[in-house]
Amino acid sequence: MTRHILTIALSVLAIGVAGCQPHYDGLEIRYINGTGEFSANGIEIEEGQALAVEVTPLSDSRFEDYEKFDLIEFGSFNPNIVVVSPSTDVDRFVFIGVSVGKTAVEVSINGEDVDTIEATVKAQTPGAQ
C-alpha cells in the first residue's frame, strides 16, 4: 500500500513540474541600434540597413518565466531578403535588410519552433545611405 501511495505521489509531482513550463506568449524587444521597426505586423527594415535588438521571450504561465539559459534563435526563411545574426551577447541579434521583398523569420526557444514573424524589406528612401 505504501509503495502505491509513493508511486502516485511521484506521478502527481512529475505532472505538476511538467505543467509549470513557460508557455510562449511573444517577445519583448528592446532596440539597441539601427533603423527598422517591430510591430504587430512583424519587422520592417530598409534595404541595406541593420537593426540590433535585445529580445526577451514572454511566458503566459503565471508560474514559470523564461530564464537567461533558455536559448532563443531566429531563422530567416529567405536570407536573400533578410538575414538574422546572433550577437556575442546573450539574447541580442542583428536583422539585416539584404534586398527588397517579404519573407518570414522563425522564432525558436530551446530548439522548439514557437512563432513566425513576418519580415518586410523596403526600398531605400532617396538620399539615404
C-alpha positions in Angstrom: 0.0 0.0 0.0 2.8 2.4 0.9 4.5 1.7 -2.4 1.4 2.6 -4.4 1.0 5.9 -2.4 4.6 6.8 -3.1 4.2 6.0 -6.8 1.0 8.1 -7.1 2.7 11.0 -5.2 5.7 10.9 -7.6 3.4 10.8 -10.6 1.5 13.8 -9.4 4.8 15.7 -8.7 6.0 14.9 -12.2 2.8 16.1 -13.8 2.9 19.3 -11.6 6.5 20.0 -12.6 5.8 19.4 -16.3 2.8 21.8 -16.1 4.9 24.7 -14.9 7.0 25.1 -18.0 6.9 28.5 -19.7 4.3 28.9 -22.5 5.4 31.3 -25.2 3.4 34.5 -25.4 5.5 36.7 -27.6 8.8 38.7 -27.4 9.7 41.8 -25.6 12.0 43.7 -27.9 14.5 46.5 -26.9 16.1 48.5 -29.7 19.9 48.8 -29.3 20.9 50.5 -32.6 20.0 50.8 -36.2 16.9 51.6 -38.2 13.8 49.5 -38.6 10.6 48.8 -36.8 8.9 45.9 -35.0 5.1 45.9 -34.7 2.2 43.5 -34.6 2.7 43.1 -38.3 6.3 41.9 -37.9 9.6 43.6 -38.7 10.1 46.3 -41.4 13.6 47.4 -42.4 15.1 49.2 -45.3 17.3 47.5 -47.8 21.0 47.8 -46.8 20.1 48.7 -43.2 20.7 46.8 -40.0 18.7 46.7 -36.7 20.3 45.5 -33.5 17.9 44.3 -30.8 17.7 42.5 -27.5 14.9 40.1 -27.1 13.2 38.5 -24.1 10.6 35.8 -24.5 7.4 36.3 -22.6 5.5 33.5 -20.9 1.8 33.3 -20.4 2.3 30.9 -17.5 1.9 32.7 -14.2 4.0 30.0 -12.5 7.1 30.0 -14.8 9.1 32.6 -16.7 11.8 32.0 -19.2 15.4 32.1 -17.8 18.6 33.5 -19.2 19.7 30.0 -20.1 16.7 29.5 -22.4 18.2 29.6 -25.9 16.4 32.0 -28.4 17.2 31.5 -32.1 15.9 33.2 -35.3 16.0 31.6 -38.7 15.2 33.6 -41.9 13.1 31.7 -44.4 14.8 33.7 -47.1 18.3 35.0 -46.3 18.4 36.7 -49.7 15.8 39.2 -48.3 16.6 39.4 -44.5 19.5 37.9 -42.5 19.3 37.5 -38.7 22.7 37.1 -36.9 23.2 36.4 -33.3 25.5 38.7 -31.3 28.1 37.5 -28.9 25.9 38.9 -26.2 23.1 36.7 -24.9 19.6 37.4 -26.5 20.9 40.1 -28.8 20.5 39.9 -32.6 21.1 41.9 -35.7 18.5 42.0 -38.5 19.9 43.0 -41.9 17.8 44.0 -44.9 19.5 42.4 -47.8 17.1 43.0 -50.7 13.6 44.3 -51.2 10.8 41.8 -50.5 8.8 39.9 -48.0 9.7 36.7 -46.1 9.3 35.4 -42.6 11.6 34.7 -39.6 11.1 31.6 -37.4 11.5 32.1 -33.6 12.8 29.0 -31.7 13.3 28.6 -28.0 15.3 25.7 -26.8 15.1 24.1 -30.2 11.3 24.3 -30.4 9.6 26.5 -33.0 7.3 28.8 -31.2 6.5 31.7 -33.6 6.9 33.1 -37.1 7.4 36.8 -37.6 6.7 38.5 -41.0 9.7 40.4 -42.3 9.5 43.1 -44.9 12.5 44.8 -46.5 11.6 48.1 -48.2 13.5 50.0 -50.8 15.9 52.7 -49.6 14.5 56.2 -49.3 16.1 58.6 -51.7 19.2 60.2 -50.2 19.6 57.5 -47.5 22.9 55.7 -47.3 
